[in-house]
Amino acid sequence: MSVDVILPCLDEAEALPAVLTRLPAGYRAIVVDNGSTDGSADVARAHGALVVTETRRGFGSACAAGVGAATADVVAFCDADASMDPLELTTLVDRVTGGRVDLALGRRRPTGRGAWAPHARLANVVLAFLMRRATGYPLHDLGPMRAMRRDALVALDLQDRRSGYPLEMVLAAHRAGWRVDESDIGYAQRIGDSKVTGTLRGTVNAVRDMSRLLSGYRAEARASAHDVVADDGREARGASRTTGPVADGTRPEGVPAPLPTDRASDASRTTGARP
């Protein structure tokens, strides 16, 4: 089973060697350069990665470009900042290839002080709670490390090109009836500056993107539930109108005619006389 690992990248030249040298054997790295100015693309090529250039800024844009370049049976995602150990991808991939789940997520567990900024961790807790309420999946993290089959992911047709891409994937998976779960992975202090949740502004933007997706998903769920109730009501009313004879004496299809009546027999049963 072949595996492509998509690594969205924006100025990660310092961290990339540690990440790329830790990839499991046989896994191909696809580094998506999303506007780096520090030579990240050259570093990635020097370490054997396939480099894809995506000029449209945004985490979702980089992820989508990586999916477009992938050809393996399974695709996995991992940050390029060395905060996660790529070797832990094997556990997630094994659950997918073994048929236990359709989407395997890594639940981040900090391995030291400073690994997770307090404001980013709080935002993750709140968003994970809203995600659980919207989908019913017992998930506690919107972590970026994940694995799934490539053709199934393409079929989800994800549209978000900003910070909401990881959440949209889970919501779309729920809509498609996927089995989704999470398992613990280590989470260390990243190398370099975070581009999304490392700053308060980045966290606010991510929360805004994800809140928009959750609001849309809840509205869609309410509309769907309303349509189901309305359809059930119409079916019930239609059934009540077609259970008996109609005015012109004809009968609706599927409604049996009454059994013929033997008046003499009825009389004998009523009066005791023999026919």
C-alpha positions, 0 to 999 in steps of 0.5 A: 500500500503506497502512502503520500505525505502532504506537508504544507510549507511556509518558511520551514527550511530550518525544520524540514530536515528533521521532518523529512529524515523521520518519514517512515520507509516507503512514504513519499513526501510532498512538500507544498511550498506556499510562498516561502522566502527562506529556501524551503523548496530547495531544502525539500528537494535536497532531502528527496521530497516532491515539491509542489508550488502553490501561489495562492496563500492559505493552509487549505490551498496548500493541502488541496495542491498536495492532494492534487499531486498525490498518486498513492492509495493513501494520503496523510497530512503532517505539519512541516514544523517538526512539532510532530514525529512523522514516524507516528503516521504509521499507526494512523495509516495502519488503521485505515489500510486495515479497514478499521476507520476511513479517517484516522486523526492524531490527537496531540499530547504535549511532550514539553512546556511551550508546545501548545500556546494557551490561546491556541489550546483553548480555541482547540478545546472549544472547536472540538466540543462544537465538532463533537456536538455537530457530528457525534464523533468522539473527537477532542482535537482538530489536529493536522496529522491524519490519514485516509484513502486518496480516492475517498478524499477526492470524492469529498470535494473539499472547498475551504482554502483557508484555515478551515480545511481540517474541520471541513474534512471532518464535517464532509466525512460525517456527511458521507458516513465515514468512520472516524476516530483519533489516537494519541500522538506526541506534540513538541515545541515547533521549530520556527514561528507558527503561521496559524495558531502561534499568534493571537491574530492567527488563532482568531482567524482560524476560529472565524473560518471554522465557526463559519463552517460549523454554522453552515453545517448546522444550518444544513442539518436543520434544513435536512431534518425539516425536509424529512419531517415534511416528507413524512407528513406528506406521505402520511396525508397521502396514505390517509386519502388512498385507504378507501374507495374513491367517489366514482366507485373505483379503488386505489391500486393496492386496496383490496375489494371486500369479500362477496356477501352470501345473503342467505348464509347471513340470514341463516346465521342470524335467524338460525334457519337453514338455507 
